[in-house]
Amino acid sequence: MFGVVGMVLGIVGIVQSRRNGDRRGRNYGIAAVIISGLYLVFFIGLVGLAIFREATDPVRDDAGVLRGERSIEVTALKVGDCVTDLDAQKGSRIDAVPCSAAHSSEVVGVFQVPAGTADRLTAADEGCRKLYQTYTGTPAPEDDSEPNLYVAQVTATGYDEPDVLCFSHRDSGTSTGSVKK
């Protein structure tokens, strides 16, 4: 915005200096146009670089595995994704990492509770227990053993987005690798 304003005012200054013969005003106008032009080129370059990086550095590789530490939308989490510190996450984005890096949680299931379900919390818990066992090969713990089952309900989702995320979660410490059987 400042580049455009500077460019316009510089051009106005050049035009007015021609009318009144003020050579110093003309030089200032030319300087304003040059500096504003450089600013605009720099700004457009930064925007172009950001777009290029987003297009050429996708979040996931061809196998669907996260490519390094990323802050991604909660609804973009997939089964097998790992989260650095689930307890510290807030908002609609979450810090996810490949499971080979230190993490506190791993997504073991993602699903939608059927519409019209009366007790959504119980349905979410039961669904996550089944998915936990399918993913890890062991029943979901009933006590506070590590790792435990953590059920997260996502609100305000779109049509094809999950509304329940199931995590294998450690309350303390981190691990590397997957809990998958």
C-alpha atoms as an extended CHARMM CRD file, in Angstrom:
* protein
*
       181  EXT
         1         1  MET       CA              0.0000000000        0.0000000000        0.0000000000  PROA      1               0.0000000000
         2         2  PHE       CA              2.7740000000        2.4640000000        0.9200000000  PROA      2               0.0000000000
         3         3  GLY       CA              4.5380000000        1.6820000000       -2.3630000000  PROA      3               0.0000000000
         4         4  VAL       CA              1.4540000000        2.5940000000       -4.3680000000  PROA      4               0.0000000000
         5         5  VAL       CA              0.8340000000        5.7720000000       -2.3670000000  PROA      5               0.0000000000
         6         6  GLY       CA              4.5020000000        6.7940000000       -2.7100000000  PROA      6               0.0000000000
         7         7  MET       CA              4.4020000000        6.0920000000       -6.4410000000  PROA      7               0.0000000000
         8         8  VAL       CA              1.2490000000        8.1990000000       -6.9520000000  PROA      8               0.0000000000
         9         9  LEU       CA              2.5620000000       11.1000000000       -4.8520000000  PROA      9               0.0000000000
        10        10  GLY       CA              5.9340000000       10.9430000000       -6.6300000000  PROA      10              0.0000000000
        11        11  ILE       CA              4.2370000000       11.1870000000      -10.0180000000  PROA      11              0.0000000000
        12        12  VAL       CA              2.0780000000       14.0710000000       -8.7700000000  PROA      12              0.0000000000
        13        13  GLY       CA              5.2470000000       15.8030000000       -7.5390000000  PROA      13              0.0000000000
        14        14  ILE       CA              6.9750000000       15.3710000000      -10.9100000000  PROA      14              0.0000000000
        15        15  VAL       CA              3.9540000000       16.7530000000      -12.8000000000  PROA      15              0.0000000000
        16        16  GLN       CA              3.6210000000       19.7660000000      -10.4750000000  PROA      16              0.0000000000
        17        17  SER       CA              7.3520000000       20.5280000000      -10.5940000000  PROA      17              0.0000000000
        18        18  ARG       CA              7.1440000000       20.7410000000      -14.3780000000  PROA      18              0.0000000000
        19        19  ARG       CA              4.3280000000       23.2850000000      -14.0910000000  PROA      19              0.0000000000
        20        20  ASN       CA              6.1020000000       25.5620000000      -11.6370000000  PROA      20              0.0000000000
        21        21  GLY       CA              9.7100000000       24.8800000000      -12.7190000000  PROA      21              0.0000000000
        22        22  ASP       CA             10.8470000000       23.5910000000       -9.3060000000  PROA      22              0.0000000000
        23        23  ARG       CA             13.8510000000       21.4180000000      -10.1210000000  PROA      23              0.0000000000
        24        24  ARG       CA             14.3470000000       20.2140000000       -6.5340000000  PROA      24              0.0000000000
        25        25  GLY       CA             10.6900000000       19.0600000000       -6.3130000000  PROA      25              0.0000000000
        26        26  ARG       CA             11.1690000000       17.1310000000       -9.5480000000  PROA      26              0.0000000000
        27        27  ASN       CA             14.2060000000       15.3280000000       -8.0790000000  PROA      27              0.0000000000
        28        28  TYR       CA             12.2270000000       14.4260000000       -4.9480000000  PROA      28              0.0000000000
        29        29  GLY       CA              9.3740000000       13.1390000000       -7.1060000000  PROA      29              0.0000000000
        30        30  ILE       CA             11.7600000000       10.9620000000       -9.1300000000  PROA      30              0.0000000000
        31        31  ALA       CA             13.3120000000        9.6200000000       -5.9130000000  PROA      31              0.0000000000
        32        32  ALA       CA              9.8450000000        8.8090000000       -4.5510000000  PROA      32              0.0000000000
        33        33  VAL       CA              8.9050000000        6.9330000000       -7.7230000000  PROA      33              0.0000000000
        34        34  ILE       CA             12.1720000000        4.9340000000       -7.6980000000  PROA      34              0.0000000000
        35        35  ILE       CA             11.9900000000        4.0470000000       -3.9860000000  PROA      35              0.0000000000
        36        36  SER       CA              8.3000000000        3.1530000000       -4.2350000000  PROA      36              0.0000000000
        37        37  GLY       CA              8.9810000000        1.0370000000       -7.3110000000  PROA      37              0.0000000000
        38        38  LEU       CA             11.7520000000       -0.8500000000       -5.5010000000  PROA      38              0.0000000000
        39        39  TYR       CA              9.4460000000       -1.3640000000       -2.5150000000  PROA      39              0.0000000000
        40        40  LEU       CA              6.7070000000       -2.7480000000       -4.7690000000  PROA      40              0.0000000000
        41        41  VAL       CA              9.1500000000       -5.0800000000       -6.5500000000  PROA      41              0.0000000000
        42        42  PHE       CA             10.3980000000       -6.3480000000       -3.1750000000  PROA      42              0.0000000000
        43        43  PHE       CA              6.8640000000       -6.8320000000       -1.8270000000  PROA      43              0.0000000000
        44        44  ILE       CA              5.6550000000       -8.6100000000       -4.9710000000  PROA      44              0.0000000000
        45        45  GLY       CA              8.7860000000      -10.7880000000       -4.8330000000  PROA      45              0.0000000000
        46        46  LEU       CA              8.0040000000      -11.8160000000       -1.2450000000  PROA      46              0.0000000000
        47        47  VAL       CA              4.4210000000      -12.6820000000       -2.1270000000  PROA      47              0.0000000000
        48        48  GLY       CA              5.6090000000      -14.6410000000       -5.1620000000  PROA      48              0.0000000000
        49        49  LEU       CA              8.1590000000      -16.5110000000       -3.0570000000  PROA      49              0.0000000000
        50        50  ALA       CA              5.5120000000      -17.4520000000       -0.4960000000  PROA      50              0.0000000000
        51        51  ILE       CA              3.2050000000      -18.7360000000       -3.2290000000  PROA      51              0.0000000000
        52        52  PHE       CA              6.0670000000      -20.6400000000       -4.8790000000  PROA      52              0.0000000000
        53        53  ARG       CA              7.1240000000      -22.2550000000       -1.5940000000  PROA      53              0.0000000000
        54        54  GLU       CA              3.5590000000      -23.3200000000       -0.8380000000  PROA      54              0.0000000000
        55        55  ALA       CA              3.2030000000      -24.8480000000       -4.2970000000  PROA      55              0.0000000000
        56        56  THR       CA              6.5780000000      -26.6140000000       -4.3380000000  PROA      56              0.0000000000
        57        57  ASP       CA              6.8620000000      -27.5970000000       -0.6620000000  PROA      57              0.0000000000
        58        58  PRO       CA              3.6910000000      -29.4980000000        0.1240000000  PROA      58              0.0000000000
        59        59  VAL       CA              2.7240000000      -30.4900000000        3.6550000000  PROA      59              0.0000000000
        60        60  ARG       CA              2.8510000000      -34.2150000000        2.8170000000  PROA      60              0.0000000000
        61        61  ASP       CA              5.0890000000      -36.3790000000        0.6540000000  PROA      61              0.0000000000
        62        62  ASP       CA              3.7870000000      -38.8040000000       -1.9880000000  PROA      62              0.0000000000
        63        63  ALA       CA              3.1080000000      -41.4570000000        0.6850000000  PROA      63              0.0000000000
        64        64  GLY       CA              0.9920000000      -38.9910000000        2.7090000000  PROA      64              0.0000000000
        65        65  VAL       CA              3.5530000000      -38.5820000000        5.5080000000  PROA      65              0.0000000000
        66        66  LEU       CA              4.1290000000      -35.1210000000        6.9660000000  PROA      66              0.0000000000
        67        67  ARG       CA              7.2270000000      -33.3930000000        5.6230000000  PROA      67              0.0000000000
        68        68  GLY       CA              8.8380000000      -31.9590000000        8.7410000000  PROA      68              0.0000000000
        69        69  GLU       CA              7.2660000000      -29.9340000000       11.5030000000  PROA      69              0.0000000000
        70        70  ARG       CA              4.1520000000      -28.1440000000       10.2920000000  PROA      70              0.0000000000
        71        71  SER       CA              1.3400000000      -26.0760000000       11.6910000000  PROA      71              0.0000000000
        72        72  ILE       CA             -1.7310000000      -27.4900000000        9.9600000000  PROA      72              0.0000000000
        73        73  GLU       CA             -5.4940000000      -27.2230000000       10.2790000000  PROA      73              0.0000000000
        74        74  VAL       CA             -6.9180000000      -29.6090000000       12.8630000000  PROA      74              0.0000000000
        75        75  THR       CA             -9.3080000000      -30.9590000000       10.2310000000  PROA      75              0.0000000000
        76        76  ALA       CA             -6.3170000000      -31.7880000000        7.9750000000  PROA      76              0.0000000000
        77        77  LEU       CA             -4.9350000000      -34.3030000000       10.4890000000  PROA      77              0.0000000000
        78        78  LYS       CA             -4.8740000000      -37.8760000000        9.2200000000  PROA      78              0.0000000000
        79        79  VAL       CA             -4.4860000000      -41.2310000000       10.9100000000  PROA      79              0.0000000000
        80        80  GLY       CA             -0.7850000000      -41.7110000000       11.6630000000  PROA      80              0.0000000000
        81        81  ASP       CA              0.0200000000      -38.0090000000       12.1130000000  PROA      81              0.0000000000
        82        82  CYS       CA              1.8740000000      -37.1000000000       15.3030000000  PROA      82              0.0000000000
        83        83  VAL       CA              1.4870000000      -33.9420000000       17.4100000000  PROA      83              0.0000000000
        84        84  THR       CA              4.3180000000      -32.3160000000       19.3650000000  PROA      84              0.0000000000
        85        85  ASP       CA              2.4230000000      -31.2880000000       22.5000000000  PROA      85              0.0000000000
        86        86  LEU       CA             -1.3100000000      -31.8970000000       22.3440000000  PROA      86              0.0000000000
        87        87  ASP       CA             -1.9630000000      -30.2370000000       25.7180000000  PROA      87              0.0000000000
        88        88  ALA       CA             -0.5030000000      -26.9230000000       24.4950000000  PROA      88              0.0000000000
        89        89  GLN       CA             -2.5710000000      -26.7190000000       21.2850000000  PROA      89              0.0000000000
        90        90  LYS       CA             -5.3000000000      -24.0960000000       20.9310000000  PROA      90              0.0000000000
        91        91  GLY       CA             -7.3140000000      -22.7910000000       18.0260000000  PROA      91              0.0000000000
        92        92  SER       CA             -7.8670000000      -24.3260000000       14.6150000000  PROA      92              0.0000000000
        93        93  ARG       CA             -4.2020000000      -25.0860000000       13.8280000000  PROA      93              0.0000000000
        94        94  ILE       CA             -2.0430000000      -27.7560000000       15.4270000000  PROA      94              0.0000000000
        95        95  ASP       CA              1.7280000000      -28.3890000000       15.4470000000  PROA      95              0.0000000000
        96        96  ALA       CA              2.2510000000      -31.7460000000       13.7680000000  PROA      96              0.0000000000
        97        97  VAL       CA              5.5060000000      -33.6270000000       13.1230000000  PROA      97              0.0000000000
        98        98  PRO       CA              6.5710000000      -36.8760000000       11.4880000000  PROA      98              0.0000000000
        99        99  CYS       CA              6.3140000000      -39.6750000000       14.0530000000  PROA      99              0.0000000000
       100       100  SER       CA             10.0830000000      -40.1600000000       13.8790000000  PROA      100             0.0000000000
       101       101  ALA       CA             10.4130000000      -36.8480000000       15.7720000000  PROA      101             0.0000000000
       102       102  ALA       CA              9.6470000000      -36.3940000000       19.4830000000  PROA      102             0.0000000000
       103       103  HSD       CA              5.8840000000      -36.1190000000       20.0440000000  PROA      103             0.0000000000
       104       104  SER       CA              3.2690000000      -36.5700000000       22.7540000000  PROA      104             0.0000000000
       105       105  SER       CA              0.3670000000      -37.8150000000       20.6420000000  PROA      105             0.0000000000
       106       106  GLU       CA             -0.4810000000      -39.7800000000       17.5140000000  PROA      106             0.0000000000
       107       107  VAL       CA             -3.7570000000      -39.7680000000       15.5960000000  PROA      107             0.0000000000
       108       108  VAL       CA             -5.1780000000      -43.3130000000       15.7520000000  PROA      108             0.0000000000
       109       109  GLY       CA             -8.5920000000      -42.5800000000       14.2710000000  PROA      109             0.0000000000
       110       110  VAL       CA            -10.6740000000      -39.9330000000       12.5230000000  PROA      110             0.0000000000
       111       111  PHE       CA            -14.4120000000      -40.2320000000       11.9540000000  PROA      111             0.0000000000
       112       112  GLN       CA            -17.8000000000      -38.5320000000       11.9710000000  PROA      112             0.0000000000
       113       113  VAL       CA            -20.4620000000      -39.3660000000       14.5170000000  PROA      113             0.0000000000
       114       114  PRO       CA            -23.6100000000      -40.2820000000       12.5610000000  PROA      114             0.0000000000
       115       115  ALA       CA            -26.1930000000      -37.5240000000       12.3410000000  PROA      115             0.0000000000
       116       116  GLY       CA            -29.0260000000      -37.8990000000       14.8270000000  PROA      116             0.0000000000
       117       117  THR       CA            -26.9150000000      -39.7160000000       17.4290000000  PROA      117             0.0000000000
       118       118  ALA       CA            -28.4460000000      -38.8880000000       20.8110000000  PROA      118             0.0000000000
       119       119  ASP       CA            -25.3230000000      -39.2420000000       22.9860000000  PROA      119             0.0000000000
       120       120  ARG       CA            -22.4670000000      -37.9160000000       20.8530000000  PROA      120             0.0000000000
       121       121  LEU       CA            -19.8960000000      -38.1060000000       23.6710000000  PROA      121             0.0000000000
       122       122  THR       CA            -20.4930000000      -41.8040000000       24.2790000000  PROA      122             0.0000000000
       123       123  ALA       CA            -20.5060000000      -42.4960000000       20.5310000000  PROA      123             0.0000000000
       124       124  ALA       CA            -17.2170000000      -40.6140000000       20.1460000000  PROA      124             0.0000000000
       125       125  ASP       CA            -15.6200000000      -42.5010000000       23.0340000000  PROA      125             0.0000000000
       126       126  GLU       CA            -16.8050000000      -45.9080000000       21.7840000000  PROA      126             0.0000000000
       127       127  GLY       CA            -15.7100000000      -45.1450000000       18.2250000000  PROA      127             0.0000000000
       128       128  CYS       CA            -12.2600000000      -44.0550000000       19.4030000000  PROA      128             0.0000000000
       129       129  ARG       CA            -11.8780000000      -47.1740000000       21.5520000000  PROA      129             0.0000000000
       130       130  LYS       CA            -12.5170000000      -49.3750000000       18.5010000000  PROA      130             0.0000000000
       131       131  LEU       CA            -10.1760000000      -47.3540000000       16.2890000000  PROA      131             0.0000000000
       132       132  TYR       CA             -7.4720000000      -47.3550000000       19.0040000000  PROA      132             0.0000000000
       133       133  GLN       CA             -7.5540000000      -51.1520000000       19.1670000000  PROA      133             0.0000000000
       134       134  THR       CA             -7.5690000000      -51.4970000000       15.3830000000  PROA      134             0.0000000000
       135       135  TYR       CA             -4.5950000000      -49.1430000000       15.0410000000  PROA      135             0.0000000000
       136       136  THR       CA             -2.4420000000      -50.2890000000       17.9800000000  PROA      136             0.0000000000
       137       137  GLY       CA             -3.4830000000      -53.9240000000       18.2730000000  PROA      137             0.0000000000
       138       138  THR       CA             -4.2280000000      -53.4800000000       21.9850000000  PROA      138             0.0000000000
       139       139  PRO       CA             -7.4080000000      -52.4230000000       23.7680000000  PROA      139             0.0000000000
       140       140  ALA       CA             -7.6870000000      -48.7770000000       24.7750000000  PROA      140             0.0000000000
       141       141  PRO       CA             -6.5030000000      -48.3520000000       28.3820000000  PROA      141             0.0000000000
       142       142  GLU       CA             -9.2100000000      -47.9140000000       30.9990000000  PROA      142             0.0000000000
       143       143  ASP       CA             -6.8790000000      -46.2090000000       33.4940000000  PROA      143             0.0000000000
       144       144  ASP       CA             -4.2340000000      -43.4930000000       33.2950000000  PROA      144             0.0000000000
       145       145  SER       CA             -1.5210000000      -45.7490000000       31.8660000000  PROA      145             0.0000000000
       146       146  GLU       CA              0.7520000000      -44.3340000000       29.1780000000  PROA      146             0.0000000000
       147       147  PRO       CA             -0.0940000000      -43.9220000000       26.3820000000  PROA      147             0.0000000000
       148       148  ASN       CA             -3.7690000000      -43.3620000000       26.9670000000  PROA      148             0.0000000000
       149       149  LEU       CA             -6.7420000000      -42.6370000000       24.7390000000  PROA      149             0.0000000000
       150       150  TYR       CA             -7.6190000000      -39.0050000000       24.1440000000  PROA      150             0.0000000000
       151       151  VAL       CA            -10.8270000000      -38.1280000000       22.2910000000  PROA      151             0.0000000000
       152       152  ALA       CA            -11.1470000000      -34.6850000000       20.7030000000  PROA      152             0.0000000000
       153       153  GLN       CA            -14.3600000000      -33.3970000000       19.1940000000  PROA      153             0.0000000000
       154       154  VAL       CA            -13.9440000000      -30.8040000000       16.4590000000  PROA      154             0.0000000000
       155       155  THR       CA            -16.6350000000      -28.1470000000       16.2280000000  PROA      155             0.0000000000
       156       156  ALA       CA            -17.8870000000      -26.1980000000       13.2120000000  PROA      156             0.0000000000
       157       157  THR       CA            -16.6540000000      -28.6760000000       10.6240000000  PROA      157             0.0000000000
       158       158  GLY       CA            -17.5390000000      -28.7360000000        6.9840000000  PROA      158             0.0000000000
       159       159  TYR       CA            -19.4080000000      -31.4910000000        5.2050000000  PROA      159             0.0000000000
       160       160  ASP       CA            -16.4420000000      -33.8170000000        4.5290000000  PROA      160             0.0000000000
       161       161  GLU       CA            -14.3960000000      -32.9750000000        7.6140000000  PROA      161             0.0000000000
       162       162  PRO       CA            -14.0880000000      -35.2210000000       10.6740000000  PROA      162             0.0000000000
       163       163  ASP       CA            -15.8020000000      -34.2510000000       13.8620000000  PROA      163             0.0000000000
       164       164  VAL       CA            -13.9120000000      -36.7050000000       16.1070000000  PROA      164             0.0000000000
       165       165  LEU       CA            -10.1480000000      -37.1960000000       16.3570000000  PROA      165             0.0000000000
       166       166  CYS       CA             -8.7810000000      -40.0930000000       18.4050000000  PROA      166             0.0000000000
       167       167  PHE       CA             -5.2690000000      -39.8120000000       19.8250000000  PROA      167             0.0000000000
       168       168  SER       CA             -2.8550000000      -42.1310000000       21.5380000000  PROA      168             0.0000000000
       169       169  HSD       CA             -1.5810000000      -39.5830000000       24.0540000000  PROA      169             0.0000000000
       170       170  ARG       CA              1.1560000000      -39.3180000000       26.6830000000  PROA      170             0.0000000000
       171       171  ASP       CA              0.4170000000      -36.9530000000       29.5790000000  PROA      171             0.0000000000
       172       172  SER       CA              4.1240000000      -36.6710000000       30.4040000000  PROA      172             0.0000000000
       173       173  GLY       CA              7.2050000000      -37.0200000000       28.2710000000  PROA      173             0.0000000000
       174       174  THR       CA              7.4740000000      -37.7300000000       24.5830000000  PROA      174             0.0000000000
       175       175  SER       CA              8.1800000000      -40.6800000000       22.3620000000  PROA      175             0.0000000000
       176       176  THR       CA              9.4500000000      -41.3110000000       18.8620000000  PROA      176             0.0000000000
       177       177  GLY       CA              8.0680000000      -43.8120000000       16.4110000000  PROA      177             0.0000000000
       178       178  SER       CA              4.5200000000      -45.0040000000       15.9650000000  PROA      178             0.0000000000
       179       179  VAL       CA              2.1840000000      -46.9150000000       18.2700000000  PROA      179             0.0000000000
       180       180  LYS       CA              0.7730000000      -48.6920000000       15.2190000000  PROA      180             0.0000000000
       181       181  LYS       CA              0.8710000000      -52.4910000000       15.3930000000  PROA      181             0.0000000000
